[in-house]
């Protein structure tokens, strides 16, 4: 009985050691060959569409989901001029799809009032925040595997296109104040722009992703 128990224990120990060895090799291989982070999101060029003049917004086609080409008419602002009313077109500053619309037809708007926000959904990219201690492993042109949380069964491909020249915290609206003199050193992150080779999925700016950069 004791002999059988010893054999069983040895078999279990062997399985654990082999399994641990494979797991250790897997994690070693991942750390040596790849740099991964889930501190990443789908990004794009945000374009603000503003009222060109002060007046009444008599026409507005910029509903959420509508797509416009650069300089295409989106709406009309009617102004009071010396010789009567004057119509001024609201035009799209760039190709894009409206993702947020704040405009209401037949209301007064001031020059520069934000009416809508658009993105070119055909030209998105990924912004990954890489810790400063790992930045030496990142080079322009490296291949990247991209996993979008919304599409767990799909792997997208891309390349490192641009490495930020300042930390993400540099652009914070509320930078940290160290007036108290109590300084706690924190690891900073650098935004890295990753191009998307192609995507048939409906990606939208802000989606969470995980990236795996090939070293």
Secondary structure, DSSP 8 states (H G I E B T S, - for coil): -HHHHHHHHHHHHHHHHHHHHHHHHHHHHHHHHEEEEEEEEEE--EEEEE-SSSEEEEEE---TT-EE-TT-EEEEEEEEETTEEEEEEEE-SSSEEEEEE---TT-EE-TT-EEEEEE-TTS-EEEEEEEGGGGGG--TT-EEEEEEGGGTT-EEEEEEEEEEEEEGGGG-SS----TTS-------EEEEEEEES---S---TT-EEEEEEE-
